[in-house]
């Protein structure tokens, strides 16, 4: 066993705790086991544990500690990522004396600006916006940076809300308040930009305040879709956007009947979280199986069985026709199938739309769906205006530079970093492999690639045992991979894809995984 590896019992415990809090550690640390290669890296998003290949697709780390000297991180631009022997059970304070971090700049010219003027203005304070601001400081930028957000909180880990509805803002904060003060990153909370004047380089806020900028990053994120049925405005029907939304759902659902509308990631994560807290949990979905468009019918059915075994009821191939109230509060969900489901609280997770309505008259190009198209440098059609995160479409090298929208946490980080580099004229281009994970009932799903439009799914392993890898193919090419209890297959595939190599359907149909070692490529 290499230095830093955990013995089997503790390894299993880490796998079971995938995505959960570990006492005494940063709130954005993610614990997971990838084969025998255990690495700790510090990214703008926080500490991340994983294999070299999986961490490599996240971009360039601020710090990398390896159990032994190792190679560069694939696709990261790091020529040396050598560190020190590391016991992953070390307390965080031990890292303070054994770290190599990037020096970050501060603002040295605030006095040169009046209150309504800044060099960099960032609209949105999610992962993309924060990483952009941090990268600017990491790269030595010492001018004024202002972030603005409609949220009342400093940047936080929004994806965690659906996984843990009791999350408090301070628990999921990506950076403490002191960080923003130390590095002169100004955050204007509870502020809304209503239009952008690109000709005069001004952002106009809802209260009439105007702010001039030199460079602008648009990272507004998205807005959850809502139901349009009869009774849509009754009390105790929620979407999840803020910690307050999540906390309210968690409180109301305890010991009562909960209905979740939508069986994609957000809905299924909420259902899993509420399972041992609510009296009953029901899921309503228009498709035949959960995750069908993303993971396919076979994987979706296996996951559905896991949920059913935990007591969750599914109403598939139907939708909500009415939300019925008693004394103004939700009491029943009426389905188009005619079924009546008891409900004290309803969570709606049926997708989202880009929050770009404020740009309609700005001259900044948007597509028919409201997404902002950008090039490989995250630039819009307007010089000096960049865009990043869930509200953009960008050229994905993995799919021949097809413009895609990928609302993933990891992708938002890459967007923010590339945008910052190009604000500084570093001519960086986005070139990364999409990766994501989720955890439900102690089981984690890993995913890499871009599977939109897959026409076949090749399964290796055992779906009934929830130990499998699914290869998503289009014509003769593998375009994405998902796995459960099959590490480190996803990270290894990500490394192959990041190298530019193509994985053929015939390579995965036989079950022979020797191609992962590079033979024949």
Residue pairs with C-beta under 8 A, 6 or more apart in sequence:
1 7
1 36
2 36
2 37
2 38
2 67
2 68
3 67
3 68
3 85
3 86
3 87
4 38
4 66
4 67
4 68
4 85
4 86
4 87
4 88
5 11
5 36
5 38
5 67
6 14
6 33
6 38
6 88
6 89
10 89
11 33
14 31
14 32
14 33
15 32
15 33
15 444
15 485
16 442
17 31
17 442
18 30
18 31
18 32
18 437
18 439
18 442
18 443
18 444
19 30
19 163
19 437
19 438
19 439
19 444
20 31
20 164
20 439
21 27
21 164
21 171
22 29
22 31
24 91
24 92
25 47
25 92
26 46
26 47
26 92
27 46
27 157
27 171
27 172
27 173
28 45
28 46
28 47
28 157
28 172
28 174
29 46
29 47
29 48
29 49
30 48
30 49
30 50
30 437
31 49
32 49
32 50
32 437
32 444
32 487
33 487
34 50
34 51
34 54
34 487
34 488
34 491
35 51
35 487
35 488
37 51
37 52
37 67
37 488
38 49
38 51
38 67
38 86
38 88
39 49
39 50
39 51
39 52
39 55
39 64
39 65
39 66
39 67
39 70
40 47
40 48
40 49
40 64
40 65
40 86
40 88
40 95
41 47
41 48
41 50
41 55
41 58
41 61
41 63
41 64
41 65
41 73
42 48
42 61
42 62
42 63
42 64
42 99
42 101
43 55
43 58
43 59
43 61
43 62
43 413
44 62
44 130
44 131
44 134
44 135
44 413
44 416
44 417
45 58
45 127
45 131
45 174
45 409
45 413
46 174
48 55
48 58
49 88
50 491
51 488
51 491
52 66
52 70
52 71
52 73
52 74
52 81
53 74
53 488
53 491
53 492
53 494
53 495
53 498
54 435
54 488
54 490
54 491
54 494
55 61
55 64
55 73
55 76
56 73
56 74
56 75
56 76
56 494
56 495
56 498
57 74
57 75
57 410
57 432
57 433
57 435
57 448
57 494
57 495
57 498
58 76
58 410
58 413
58 414
58 432
58 435
59 76
59 413
59 414
59 417
59 432
60 73
60 76
60 77
60 78
60 417
61 73
61 76
61 78
61 81
62 101
62 102
62 138
63 99
63 100
63 101
64 73
64 78
64 81
64 83
65 83
65 84
65 86
65 95
65 98
65 99
66 81
66 82
66 83
66 84
66 86
67 85
67 86
68 85
69 82
69 83
70 81
70 82
71 81
72 78
72 79
72 80
72 81
73 81
74 495
74 498
74 499
75 431
75 432
75 433
75 498
83 100
84 98
102 138
103 138
104 134
104 137
104 138
104 183
105 137
105 138
105 139
105 140
105 141
105 142
105 183
106 137
106 142
106 182
106 183
106 184
107 142
107 143
107 144
107 145
107 184
108 142
109 142
109 143
109 144
110 144
110 184
113 119
113 144
116 209
116 210
116 211
116 212
117 144
117 211
117 212
117 213
118 144
118 145
118 146
118 186
118 211
118 212
118 213
118 214
119 143
119 144
119 145
119 213
119 214
119 215
120 133
120 136
120 141
120 143
120 144
120 145
120 146
120 213
120 214
120 215
120 216
120 217
120 423
121 146
121 148
121 203
121 211
121 213
121 215
121 216
121 217
122 129
122 132
122 133
122 145
122 146
122 147
122 148
122 216
122 217
122 219
123 129
123 148
123 193
123 203
123 216
123 217
123 218
123 219
123 220
124 147
124 148
124 149
124 217
124 218
124 219
124 220
124 221
124 389
125 147
125 148
125 149
125 151
125 154
125 155
125 187
125 189
126 155
126 158
126 219
126 221
126 389
126 390
126 412
127 155
127 158
127 174
127 389
127 409
127 412
127 413
127 416
128 217
128 219
128 388
128 389
128 390
128 412
128 413
128 415
128 416
128 419
129 147
129 149
129 155
129 217
129 219
129 388
129 389
129 416
130 147
130 155
130 174
130 175
130 416
131 412
131 413
131 415
131 416
131 417
131 420
132 217
132 219
132 388
132 416
132 417
132 419
132 420
132 423
133 145
133 147
133 185
133 420
134 183
134 185
135 416
135 417
135 420
135 421
136 145
136 420
136 423
136 424
137 145
137 183
137 184
137 185
139 420
139 421
139 424
139 426
141 420
141 423
141 424
144 184
144 186
145 184
145 185
145 186
146 186
146 187
146 188
146 211
147 155
147 185
147 186
147 187
147 188
148 187
148 188
148 191
148 193
148 203
148 205
149 155
149 187
149 188
149 189
149 190
149 191
150 190
150 191
150 192
151 189
151 190
151 242
152 189
152 190
152 242
153 169
153 173
153 189
153 242
153 243
154 169
154 173
154 174
154 175
154 177
154 180
154 187
154 189
155 173
155 174
155 175
155 187
156 169
156 172
156 173
156 174
156 243
157 167
157 172
157 173
157 174
159 409
160 167
160 172
161 167
161 172
161 240
161 242
161 243
161 245
161 246
162 240
162 246
162 265
162 266
162 269
162 270
162 273
162 349
163 269
163 273
163 438
163 439
164 246
164 273
165 246
165 247
165 249
165 250
165 253
165 270
165 273
165 274
166 246
166 247
166 250
167 243
167 246
167 247
168 243
168 247
169 243
172 243
179 185
180 186
180 187
191 205
191 206
191 207
191 209
192 205
192 206
192 358
193 203
193 204
193 205
193 206
193 358
194 204
194 205
194 206
194 358
195 203
195 204
195 358
195 359
195 361
195 362
196 202
196 203
196 204
196 216
196 218
196 358
196 359
196 362
196 364
196 385
197 203
197 204
197 362
198 362
198 363
198 364
198 382
198 385
199 363
200 212
201 212
201 213
201 214
201 216
201 384
202 210
202 211
202 212
202 213
203 210
203 211
203 213
203 216
204 210
205 211
214 384
215 384
215 385
215 386
215 423
216 384
216 385
216 386
217 386
217 387
217 388
217 416
217 419
217 420
217 423
218 356
218 359
218 364
218 372
218 380
218 385
218 386
218 387
218 388
218 391
219 387
219 388
219 389
219 391
219 412
219 415
219 416
220 354
220 355
220 356
220 358
220 389
220 391
221 354
221 355
221 389
221 390
221 391
222 352
222 353
222 354
222 355
222 390
222 391
222 407
223 241
223 352
223 353
223 354
223 355
224 239
224 240
224 241
224 348
224 349
224 351
224 352
225 239
225 348
225 350
225 351
225 352
225 353
226 232
226 239
226 348
227 237
227 261
227 320
227 323
227 348
227 350
229 320
229 321
229 322
229 323
230 321
230 322
230 323
231 322
231 323
231 324
231 325
232 323
234 323
234 324
234 325
234 328
234 329
234 330
235 325
235 328
235 329
235 330
236 252
236 329
236 330
236 344
236 345
236 346
237 323
237 330
237 345
237 346
237 348
238 245
238 248
238 249
238 345
238 346
238 347
238 348
239 245
239 347
239 348
239 349
240 246
240 249
240 266
240 270
240 347
240 349
249 270
249 345
249 347
250 273
250 274
250 277
252 344
252 345
253 274
253 277
253 278
253 344
253 345
254 277
254 278
255 277
255 278
255 279
256 278
256 279
256 344
256 345
257 278
257 279
257 280
257 282
257 341
257 342
257 343
257 344
257 345
258 271
258 274
258 278
258 280
258 281
258 282
258 343
258 344
258 345
258 346
258 347
259 281
259 282
259 283
259 284
259 333
259 341
259 343
259 345
259 346
259 347
260 267
260 268
260 270
260 271
260 274
260 281
260 282
260 283
260 284
260 346
260 347
260 349
261 267
261 283
261 284
261 285
261 319
261 320
261 333
261 346
261 347
261 348
261 349
261 350
262 283
262 284
262 285
262 348
262 349
262 350
262 351
263 283
263 284
263 285
263 287
263 289
263 290
263 291
263 304
263 314
263 316
264 290
264 291
264 293
264 294
264 349
264 351
265 291
265 294
265 438
266 349
267 283
267 285
267 290
267 347
267 349
267 350
268 283
268 290
268 291
268 303
268 307
268 438
268 440
269 438
269 440
270 347
270 349
271 281
271 283
271 307
271 312
272 307
272 310
272 312
272 440
272 441
274 281
275 281
275 310
275 311
275 312
275 441
280 313
280 342
281 311
281 312
281 313
282 312
282 313
282 314
282 315
282 333
282 341
282 343
283 290
283 307
283 312
283 313
283 314
283 315
284 315
284 318
284 319
284 320
284 333
284 335
284 341
285 314
285 315
285 316
285 317
285 318
286 317
286 318
286 319
287 293
287 300
287 316
287 317
288 297
288 300
288 316
288 317
289 297
289 300
289 301
289 304
289 316
290 300
290 303
290 304
290 307
290 314
291 299
291 300
291 303
292 300
294 451
295 303
295 445
295 447
295 470
295 482
296 454
296 457
296 470
296 472
298 457
298 459
298 463
298 470
299 457
299 459
299 463
299 468
299 470
299 482
301 463
302 463
302 464
302 466
302 468
303 440
303 445
304 314
305 464
306 440
306 441
306 443
306 466
307 314
307 440
307 441
308 314
310 441
315 335
315 337
315 339
315 341
317 337
318 335
318 336
318 337
318 339
319 335
319 336
320 333
320 334
320 335
320 336
321 334
321 335
321 336
322 333
322 334
323 330
323 332
323 333
323 334
323 346
324 330
324 331
324 332
324 333
324 334
325 331
329 344
330 343
330 344
330 345
330 346
331 342
331 343
331 344
332 340
332 341
332 342
332 343
333 340
333 341
333 343
333 346
334 340
334 341
335 341
352 390
352 407
353 369
353 370
354 369
354 370
354 371
354 372
354 390
354 391
355 391
356 366
356 370
356 371
356 372
356 391
357 370
359 366
359 372
360 366
363 382
364 372
364 380
364 381
364 382
364 385
364 387
365 372
365 373
365 380
365 381
366 372
366 373
367 373
367 393
370 391
371 391
371 392
371 393
371 405
372 380
372 387
372 391
372 392
372 393
373 380
373 381
373 392
373 393
373 394
373 403
374 380
374 386
374 387
374 388
374 392
374 393
374 394
375 394
375 395
376 394
376 395
376 401
376 418
376 429
376 430
376 431
377 386
377 418
377 419
377 422
377 427
377 428
377 429
377 430
378 386
378 387
378 388
378 392
378 394
378 415
378 418
378 419
378 422
378 430
379 385
379 386
379 422
380 386
380 387
386 419
386 422
386 423
387 419
388 412
388 415
388 416
388 418
388 419
389 407
389 412
389 415
389 416
390 405
390 407
390 412
392 405
392 415
393 403
393 404
393 405
394 403
394 404
394 415
394 430
395 401
395 402
395 403
395 404
395 430
396 402
396 403
396 404
396 406
396 434
396 450
397 430
397 431
398 433
398 434
398 449
398 450
398 479
398 497
399 450
399 479
404 450
404 452
406 434
406 450
408 434
408 435
408 436
409 436
410 432
410 434
410 435
410 436
411 432
411 434
414 430
414 432
415 430
417 428
418 428
418 429
418 430
421 427
421 428
422 428
432 498
433 448
433 449
433 494
433 497
433 498
434 448
434 449
434 450
435 446
435 447
435 448
435 490
435 494
436 446
436 447
436 448
437 444
437 445
437 446
437 447
438 444
438 445
439 445
443 466
443 484
443 485
444 484
445 482
445 483
445 484
446 482
446 483
446 484
446 487
446 490
446 491
447 480
447 481
447 482
447 483
447 490
448 480
448 481
448 490
448 491
448 493
448 494
448 497
449 472
449 478
449 479
449 480
449 481
449 493
449 494
449 497
450 479
450 480
451 472
451 479
451 480
453 474
453 479
454 472
454 473
454 474
454 479
454 480
455 473
455 474
455 475
456 472
456 473
456 505
457 470
457 471
457 472
457 473
458 470
458 471
458 473
458 505
458 508
458 509
459 468
459 469
459 470
459 471
460 468
460 469
460 470
460 471
460 486
460 508
460 511
460 513
461 467
461 468
461 469
461 486
462 468
465 485
466 484
466 485
467 484
467 485
467 486
468 483
468 484
468 485
468 486
469 481
469 482
469 483
469 486
469 489
469 490
470 481
470 482
470 483
471 478
471 480
471 481
471 503
471 505
471 508
472 478
472 479
472 480
472 481
472 482
473 479
473 505
473 508
475 505
476 504
476 505
476 506
477 502
477 503
477 504
477 505
478 493
478 502
478 503
478 504
478 505
478 507
478 508
481 489
481 490
481 493
482 490
483 489
483 490
489 513
489 516
492 516
493 503
493 516
496 503
496 516
496 521
497 503
501 521
503 515
507 515
507 520
515 521
